[in-house]
Amino acid sequence: MAIALYMDVHIPKAITVGLRLRGIDVITAQEDNADTLSDSELMARATALNRVLFTFDDDLLKEAANRQKAGMLFSGVIYVSPLKVPIGTCIQNLEIISKAGEPQDIADRIEFLPL
């Protein structure tokens, strides 16, 4: 089973569209009516949907690290600095992760792009 992705509110639409064109299962916080949730609530929502949260947000990265330290379960987070990696590279890297991985491979983990 491929890894399904959940895009936080800061992710450009071009990344979501690019992934969908490649057959990746993606939902955005906006589509899920979750664009006003706190970081903790957003992570809980992605986990409830069994989706890995993709983010540019340093605060969500901190939330994931705090959950790891506390032993709290979450579906996983993929983080990248938007100033560090072009959109095309994000799409390529996320496609690889989604198609090559299984949900349990990234559960309770933080992955950083680029690969």
Chimera marker file (.cmm) of the C-alpha trace (Angstrom):
<marker_set name="trace">
<marker id="1" x="0.000" y="0.000" z="0.000" r="1" g="1" b="0" radius="0.5"/>
<marker id="2" x="1.405" y="3.386" z="-1.004" r="1" g="1" b="0" radius="0.5"/>
<marker id="3" x="1.867" y="6.263" z="1.406" r="1" g="1" b="0" radius="0.5"/>
<marker id="4" x="-0.985" y="8.789" z="1.266" r="1" g="1" b="0" radius="0.5"/>
<marker id="5" x="-0.054" y="12.430" z="1.812" r="1" g="1" b="0" radius="0.5"/>
<marker id="6" x="-1.686" y="15.316" z="3.666" r="1" g="1" b="0" radius="0.5"/>
<marker id="7" x="-0.561" y="18.819" z="2.642" r="1" g="1" b="0" radius="0.5"/>
<marker id="8" x="-0.539" y="21.553" z="5.235" r="1" g="1" b="0" radius="0.5"/>
<marker id="9" x="-1.866" y="25.011" z="4.333" r="1" g="1" b="0" radius="0.5"/>
<marker id="10" x="1.553" y="26.369" z="3.334" r="1" g="1" b="0" radius="0.5"/>
<marker id="11" x="2.179" y="23.916" z="0.477" r="1" g="1" b="0" radius="0.5"/>
<marker id="12" x="1.880" y="25.432" z="-3.020" r="1" g="1" b="0" radius="0.5"/>
<marker id="13" x="-0.906" y="24.065" z="-5.195" r="1" g="1" b="0" radius="0.5"/>
<marker id="14" x="1.681" y="23.190" z="-7.876" r="1" g="1" b="0" radius="0.5"/>
<marker id="15" x="3.106" y="20.446" z="-5.640" r="1" g="1" b="0" radius="0.5"/>
<marker id="16" x="-0.321" y="18.935" z="-5.003" r="1" g="1" b="0" radius="0.5"/>
<marker id="17" x="-1.236" y="19.054" z="-8.700" r="1" g="1" b="0" radius="0.5"/>
<marker id="18" x="2.129" y="17.594" z="-9.739" r="1" g="1" b="0" radius="0.5"/>
<marker id="19" x="1.717" y="14.684" z="-7.349" r="1" g="1" b="0" radius="0.5"/>
<marker id="20" x="-1.836" y="13.980" z="-8.467" r="1" g="1" b="0" radius="0.5"/>
<marker id="21" x="-0.687" y="13.909" z="-12.087" r="1" g="1" b="0" radius="0.5"/>
<marker id="22" x="1.710" y="11.143" z="-10.997" r="1" g="1" b="0" radius="0.5"/>
<marker id="23" x="-1.064" y="9.143" z="-9.334" r="1" g="1" b="0" radius="0.5"/>
<marker id="24" x="-0.211" y="10.010" z="-5.724" r="1" g="1" b="0" radius="0.5"/>
<marker id="25" x="-3.043" y="10.052" z="-3.162" r="1" g="1" b="0" radius="0.5"/>
<marker id="26" x="-3.003" y="13.612" z="-1.815" r="1" g="1" b="0" radius="0.5"/>
<marker id="27" x="-5.418" y="15.720" z="0.205" r="1" g="1" b="0" radius="0.5"/>
<marker id="28" x="-4.872" y="19.285" z="1.349" r="1" g="1" b="0" radius="0.5"/>
<marker id="29" x="-5.829" y="20.827" z="4.665" r="1" g="1" b="0" radius="0.5"/>
<marker id="30" x="-8.005" y="23.273" z="2.725" r="1" g="1" b="0" radius="0.5"/>
<marker id="31" x="-9.905" y="20.460" z="0.971" r="1" g="1" b="0" radius="0.5"/>
<marker id="32" x="-10.387" y="18.782" z="4.344" r="1" g="1" b="0" radius="0.5"/>
<marker id="33" x="-11.722" y="22.024" z="5.884" r="1" g="1" b="0" radius="0.5"/>
<marker id="34" x="-8.828" y="21.852" z="8.341" r="1" g="1" b="0" radius="0.5"/>
<marker id="35" x="-6.999" y="25.024" z="7.312" r="1" g="1" b="0" radius="0.5"/>
<marker id="36" x="-7.713" y="26.767" z="10.622" r="1" g="1" b="0" radius="0.5"/>
<marker id="37" x="-6.674" y="23.910" z="12.920" r="1" g="1" b="0" radius="0.5"/>
<marker id="38" x="-3.767" y="24.298" z="15.318" r="1" g="1" b="0" radius="0.5"/>
<marker id="39" x="-0.572" y="22.386" z="14.550" r="1" g="1" b="0" radius="0.5"/>
<marker id="40" x="-1.449" y="19.737" z="17.123" r="1" g="1" b="0" radius="0.5"/>
<marker id="41" x="-4.965" y="19.350" z="15.730" r="1" g="1" b="0" radius="0.5"/>
<marker id="42" x="-3.683" y="19.207" z="12.154" r="1" g="1" b="0" radius="0.5"/>
<marker id="43" x="-1.236" y="16.453" z="13.021" r="1" g="1" b="0" radius="0.5"/>
<marker id="44" x="-3.997" y="14.546" z="14.799" r="1" g="1" b="0" radius="0.5"/>
<marker id="45" x="-6.247" y="14.942" z="11.750" r="1" g="1" b="0" radius="0.5"/>
<marker id="46" x="-3.585" y="13.633" z="9.353" r="1" g="1" b="0" radius="0.5"/>
<marker id="47" x="-2.983" y="10.708" z="11.703" r="1" g="1" b="0" radius="0.5"/>
<marker id="48" x="-6.703" y="9.935" z="11.935" r="1" g="1" b="0" radius="0.5"/>
<marker id="49" x="-6.770" y="9.758" z="8.129" r="1" g="1" b="0" radius="0.5"/>
<marker id="50" x="-3.585" y="7.611" z="8.099" r="1" g="1" b="0" radius="0.5"/>
<marker id="51" x="-1.785" y="10.201" z="5.962" r="1" g="1" b="0" radius="0.5"/>
<marker id="52" x="1.748" y="11.513" z="6.230" r="1" g="1" b="0" radius="0.5"/>
<marker id="53" x="1.822" y="15.259" z="6.777" r="1" g="1" b="0" radius="0.5"/>
<marker id="54" x="3.984" y="17.253" z="4.335" r="1" g="1" b="0" radius="0.5"/>
<marker id="55" x="4.991" y="20.679" z="5.577" r="1" g="1" b="0" radius="0.5"/>
<marker id="56" x="7.245" y="23.720" z="5.157" r="1" g="1" b="0" radius="0.5"/>
<marker id="57" x="6.264" y="24.845" z="8.675" r="1" g="1" b="0" radius="0.5"/>
<marker id="58" x="8.963" y="24.823" z="11.362" r="1" g="1" b="0" radius="0.5"/>
<marker id="59" x="6.273" y="24.764" z="14.067" r="1" g="1" b="0" radius="0.5"/>
<marker id="60" x="4.834" y="21.492" z="12.703" r="1" g="1" b="0" radius="0.5"/>
<marker id="61" x="8.354" y="20.082" z="12.704" r="1" g="1" b="0" radius="0.5"/>
<marker id="62" x="8.614" y="20.998" z="16.396" r="1" g="1" b="0" radius="0.5"/>
<marker id="63" x="5.199" y="19.424" z="17.073" r="1" g="1" b="0" radius="0.5"/>
<marker id="64" x="6.368" y="16.167" z="15.486" r="1" g="1" b="0" radius="0.5"/>
<marker id="65" x="9.608" y="16.193" z="17.503" r="1" g="1" b="0" radius="0.5"/>
<marker id="66" x="7.632" y="16.782" z="20.707" r="1" g="1" b="0" radius="0.5"/>
<marker id="67" x="5.356" y="13.841" z="19.863" r="1" g="1" b="0" radius="0.5"/>
<marker id="68" x="8.378" y="11.621" z="19.299" r="1" g="1" b="0" radius="0.5"/>
<marker id="69" x="9.845" y="12.602" z="22.673" r="1" g="1" b="0" radius="0.5"/>
<marker id="70" x="6.502" y="11.998" z="24.409" r="1" g="1" b="0" radius="0.5"/>
<marker id="71" x="5.979" y="8.647" z="22.679" r="1" g="1" b="0" radius="0.5"/>
<marker id="72" x="2.775" y="9.863" z="21.027" r="1" g="1" b="0" radius="0.5"/>
<marker id="73" x="1.832" y="8.079" z="17.827" r="1" g="1" b="0" radius="0.5"/>
<marker id="74" x="1.496" y="9.984" z="14.556" r="1" g="1" b="0" radius="0.5"/>
<marker id="75" x="1.480" y="9.027" z="10.875" r="1" g="1" b="0" radius="0.5"/>
<marker id="76" x="4.763" y="10.757" z="10.121" r="1" g="1" b="0" radius="0.5"/>
<marker id="77" x="5.947" y="14.115" z="8.866" r="1" g="1" b="0" radius="0.5"/>
<marker id="78" x="7.944" y="15.070" z="5.810" r="1" g="1" b="0" radius="0.5"/>
<marker id="79" x="9.593" y="18.464" z="6.148" r="1" g="1" b="0" radius="0.5"/>
<marker id="80" x="11.437" y="20.700" z="3.739" r="1" g="1" b="0" radius="0.5"/>
<marker id="81" x="12.504" y="24.306" z="3.832" r="1" g="1" b="0" radius="0.5"/>
<marker id="82" x="10.811" y="26.055" z="0.895" r="1" g="1" b="0" radius="0.5"/>
<marker id="83" x="13.974" y="28.076" z="0.311" r="1" g="1" b="0" radius="0.5"/>
<marker id="84" x="16.102" y="24.952" z="0.010" r="1" g="1" b="0" radius="0.5"/>
<marker id="85" x="14.337" y="22.718" z="-2.514" r="1" g="1" b="0" radius="0.5"/>
<marker id="86" x="12.589" y="23.613" z="-5.801" r="1" g="1" b="0" radius="0.5"/>
<marker id="87" x="8.991" y="22.522" z="-6.399" r="1" g="1" b="0" radius="0.5"/>
<marker id="88" x="10.020" y="19.936" z="-9.010" r="1" g="1" b="0" radius="0.5"/>
<marker id="89" x="12.409" y="18.277" z="-6.573" r="1" g="1" b="0" radius="0.5"/>
<marker id="90" x="9.699" y="18.192" z="-3.896" r="1" g="1" b="0" radius="0.5"/>
<marker id="91" x="7.354" y="16.456" z="-6.325" r="1" g="1" b="0" radius="0.5"/>
<marker id="92" x="9.993" y="13.909" z="-7.380" r="1" g="1" b="0" radius="0.5"/>
<marker id="93" x="11.051" y="13.140" z="-3.806" r="1" g="1" b="0" radius="0.5"/>
<marker id="94" x="7.464" y="12.833" z="-2.531" r="1" g="1" b="0" radius="0.5"/>
<marker id="95" x="6.580" y="10.542" z="-5.427" r="1" g="1" b="0" radius="0.5"/>
<marker id="96" x="9.494" y="8.255" z="-4.541" r="1" g="1" b="0" radius="0.5"/>
<marker id="97" x="8.525" y="8.179" z="-0.862" r="1" g="1" b="0" radius="0.5"/>
<marker id="98" x="4.861" y="7.547" z="-1.632" r="1" g="1" b="0" radius="0.5"/>
<marker id="99" x="5.365" y="4.812" z="-4.201" r="1" g="1" b="0" radius="0.5"/>
<marker id="100" x="8.329" y="3.033" z="-2.638" r="1" g="1" b="0" radius="0.5"/>
<marker id="101" x="7.278" y="3.161" z="0.985" r="1" g="1" b="0" radius="0.5"/>
<marker id="102" x="4.638" y="1.691" z="3.224" r="1" g="1" b="0" radius="0.5"/>
<marker id="103" x="2.779" y="3.699" z="5.886" r="1" g="1" b="0" radius="0.5"/>
<marker id="104" x="4.573" y="1.848" z="8.691" r="1" g="1" b="0" radius="0.5"/>
<marker id="105" x="7.946" y="2.876" z="7.201" r="1" g="1" b="0" radius="0.5"/>
<marker id="106" x="7.362" y="6.508" z="8.136" r="1" g="1" b="0" radius="0.5"/>
<marker id="107" x="4.987" y="6.256" z="11.101" r="1" g="1" b="0" radius="0.5"/>
<marker id="108" x="6.239" y="8.229" z="14.117" r="1" g="1" b="0" radius="0.5"/>
<marker id="109" x="9.168" y="9.557" z="12.085" r="1" g="1" b="0" radius="0.5"/>
<marker id="110" x="10.294" y="12.839" z="10.596" r="1" g="1" b="0" radius="0.5"/>
<marker id="111" x="11.810" y="12.752" z="7.111" r="1" g="1" b="0" radius="0.5"/>
<marker id="112" x="13.637" y="15.660" z="5.535" r="1" g="1" b="0" radius="0.5"/>
<marker id="113" x="13.820" y="16.615" z="1.870" r="1" g="1" b="0" radius="0.5"/>
<marker id="114" x="15.741" y="16.525" z="-0.343" r="1" g="1" b="0" radius="0.5"/>
<marker id="115" x="16.387" y="12.797" z="-0.214" r="1" g="1" b="0" radius="0.5"/>
<link id1="1" id2="2" r="1" g="1" b="0" radius="0.2"/>
<link id1="2" id2="3" r="1" g="1" b="0" radius="0.2"/>
<link id1="3" id2="4" r="1" g="1" b="0" radius="0.2"/>
<link id1="4" id2="5" r="1" g="1" b="0" radius="0.2"/>
<link id1="5" id2="6" r="1" g="1" b="0" radius="0.2"/>
<link id1="6" id2="7" r="1" g="1" b="0" radius="0.2"/>
<link id1="7" id2="8" r="1" g="1" b="0" radius="0.2"/>
<link id1="8" id2="9" r="1" g="1" b="0" radius="0.2"/>
<link id1="9" id2="10" r="1" g="1" b="0" radius="0.2"/>
<link id1="10" id2="11" r="1" g="1" b="0" radius="0.2"/>
<link id1="11" id2="12" r="1" g="1" b="0" radius="0.2"/>
<link id1="12" id2="13" r="1" g="1" b="0" radius="0.2"/>
<link id1="13" id2="14" r="1" g="1" b="0" radius="0.2"/>
<link id1="14" id2="15" r="1" g="1" b="0" radius="0.2"/>
<link id1="15" id2="16" r="1" g="1" b="0" radius="0.2"/>
<link id1="16" id2="17" r="1" g="1" b="0" radius="0.2"/>
<link id1="17" id2="18" r="1" g="1" b="0" radius="0.2"/>
<link id1="18" id2="19" r="1" g="1" b="0" radius="0.2"/>
<link id1="19" id2="20" r="1" g="1" b="0" radius="0.2"/>
<link id1="20" id2="21" r="1" g="1" b="0" radius="0.2"/>
<link id1="21" id2="22" r="1" g="1" b="0" radius="0.2"/>
<link id1="22" id2="23" r="1" g="1" b="0" radius="0.2"/>
<link id1="23" id2="24" r="1" g="1" b="0" radius="0.2"/>
<link id1="24" id2="25" r="1" g="1" b="0" radius="0.2"/>
<link id1="25" id2="26" r="1" g="1" b="0" radius="0.2"/>
<link id1="26" id2="27" r="1" g="1" b="0" radius="0.2"/>
<link id1="27" id2="28" r="1" g="1" b="0" radius="0.2"/>
<link id1="28" id2="29" r="1" g="1" b="0" radius="0.2"/>
<link id1="29" id2="30" r="1" g="1" b="0" radius="0.2"/>
<link id1="30" id2="31" r="1" g="1" b="0" radius="0.2"/>
<link id1="31" id2="32" r="1" g="1" b="0" radius="0.2"/>
<link id1="32" id2="33" r="1" g="1" b="0" radius="0.2"/>
<link id1="33" id2="34" r="1" g="1" b="0" radius="0.2"/>
<link id1="34" id2="35" r="1" g="1" b="0" radius="0.2"/>
<link id1="35" id2="36" r="1" g="1" b="0" radius="0.2"/>
<link id1="36" id2="37" r="1" g="1" b="0" radius="0.2"/>
<link id1="37" id2="38" r="1" g="1" b="0" radius="0.2"/>
<link id1="38" id2="39" r="1" g="1" b="0" radius="0.2"/>
<link id1="39" id2="40" r="1" g="1" b="0" radius="0.2"/>
<link id1="40" id2="41" r="1" g="1" b="0" radius="0.2"/>
<link id1="41" id2="42" r="1" g="1" b="0" radius="0.2"/>
<link id1="42" id2="43" r="1" g="1" b="0" radius="0.2"/>
<link id1="43" id2="44" r="1" g="1" b="0" radius="0.2"/>
<link id1="44" id2="45" r="1" g="1" b="0" radius="0.2"/>
<link id1="45" id2="46" r="1" g="1" b="0" radius="0.2"/>
<link id1="46" id2="47" r="1" g="1" b="0" radius="0.2"/>
<link id1="47" id2="48" r="1" g="1" b="0" radius="0.2"/>
<link id1="48" id2="49" r="1" g="1" b="0" radius="0.2"/>
<link id1="49" id2="50" r="1" g="1" b="0" radius="0.2"/>
<link id1="50" id2="51" r="1" g="1" b="0" radius="0.2"/>
<link id1="51" id2="52" r="1" g="1" b="0" radius="0.2"/>
<link id1="52" id2="53" r="1" g="1" b="0" radius="0.2"/>
<link id1="53" id2="54" r="1" g="1" b="0" radius="0.2"/>
<link id1="54" id2="55" r="1" g="1" b="0" radius="0.2"/>
<link id1="55" id2="56" r="1" g="1" b="0" radius="0.2"/>
<link id1="56" id2="57" r="1" g="1" b="0" radius="0.2"/>
<link id1="57" id2="58" r="1" g="1" b="0" radius="0.2"/>
<link id1="58" id2="59" r="1" g="1" b="0" radius="0.2"/>
<link id1="59" id2="60" r="1" g="1" b="0" radius="0.2"/>
<link id1="60" id2="61" r="1" g="1" b="0" radius="0.2"/>
<link id1="61" id2="62" r="1" g="1" b="0" radius="0.2"/>
<link id1="62" id2="63" r="1" g="1" b="0" radius="0.2"/>
<link id1="63" id2="64" r="1" g="1" b="0" radius="0.2"/>
<link id1="64" id2="65" r="1" g="1" b="0" radius="0.2"/>
<link id1="65" id2="66" r="1" g="1" b="0" radius="0.2"/>
<link id1="66" id2="67" r="1" g="1" b="0" radius="0.2"/>
<link id1="67" id2="68" r="1" g="1" b="0" radius="0.2"/>
<link id1="68" id2="69" r="1" g="1" b="0" radius="0.2"/>
<link id1="69" id2="70" r="1" g="1" b="0" radius="0.2"/>
<link id1="70" id2="71" r="1" g="1" b="0" radius="0.2"/>
<link id1="71" id2="72" r="1" g="1" b="0" radius="0.2"/>
<link id1="72" id2="73" r="1" g="1" b="0" radius="0.2"/>
<link id1="73" id2="74" r="1" g="1" b="0" radius="0.2"/>
<link id1="74" id2="75" r="1" g="1" b="0" radius="0.2"/>
<link id1="75" id2="76" r="1" g="1" b="0" radius="0.2"/>
<link id1="76" id2="77" r="1" g="1" b="0" radius="0.2"/>
<link id1="77" id2="78" r="1" g="1" b="0" radius="0.2"/>
<link id1="78" id2="79" r="1" g="1" b="0" radius="0.2"/>
<link id1="79" id2="80" r="1" g="1" b="0" radius="0.2"/>
<link id1="80" id2="81" r="1" g="1" b="0" radius="0.2"/>
<link id1="81" id2="82" r="1" g="1" b="0" radius="0.2"/>
<link id1="82" id2="83" r="1" g="1" b="0" radius="0.2"/>
<link id1="83" id2="84" r="1" g="1" b="0" radius="0.2"/>
<link id1="84" id2="85" r="1" g="1" b="0" radius="0.2"/>
<link id1="85" id2="86" r="1" g="1" b="0" radius="0.2"/>
<link id1="86" id2="87" r="1" g="1" b="0" radius="0.2"/>
<link id1="87" id2="88" r="1" g="1" b="0" radius="0.2"/>
<link id1="88" id2="89" r="1" g="1" b="0" radius="0.2"/>
<link id1="89" id2="90" r="1" g="1" b="0" radius="0.2"/>
<link id1="90" id2="91" r="1" g="1" b="0" radius="0.2"/>
<link id1="91" id2="92" r="1" g="1" b="0" radius="0.2"/>
<link id1="92" id2="93" r="1" g="1" b="0" radius="0.2"/>
<link id1="93" id2="94" r="1" g="1" b="0" radius="0.2"/>
<link id1="94" id2="95" r="1" g="1" b="0" radius="0.2"/>
<link id1="95" id2="96" r="1" g="1" b="0" radius="0.2"/>
<link id1="96" id2="97" r="1" g="1" b="0" radius="0.2"/>
<link id1="97" id2="98" r="1" g="1" b="0" radius="0.2"/>
<link id1="98" id2="99" r="1" g="1" b="0" radius="0.2"/>
<link id1="99" id2="100" r="1" g="1" b="0" radius="0.2"/>
<link id1="100" id2="101" r="1" g="1" b="0" radius="0.2"/>
<link id1="101" id2="102" r="1" g="1" b="0" radius="0.2"/>
<link id1="102" id2="103" r="1" g="1" b="0" radius="0.2"/>
<link id1="103" id2="104" r="1" g="1" b="0" radius="0.2"/>
<link id1="104" id2="105" r="1" g="1" b="0" radius="0.2"/>
<link id1="105" id2="106" r="1" g="1" b="0" radius="0.2"/>
<link id1="106" id2="107" r="1" g="1" b="0" radius="0.2"/>
<link id1="107" id2="108" r="1" g="1" b="0" radius="0.2"/>
<link id1="108" id2="109" r="1" g="1" b="0" radius="0.2"/>
<link id1="109" id2="110" r="1" g="1" b="0" radius="0.2"/>
<link id1="110" id2="111" r="1" g="1" b="0" radius="0.2"/>
<link id1="111" id2="112" r="1" g="1" b="0" radius="0.2"/>
<link id1="112" id2="113" r="1" g="1" b="0" radius="0.2"/>
<link id1="113" id2="114" r="1" g="1" b="0" radius="0.2"/>
<link id1="114" id2="115" r="1" g="1" b="0" radius="0.2"/>
</marker_set>
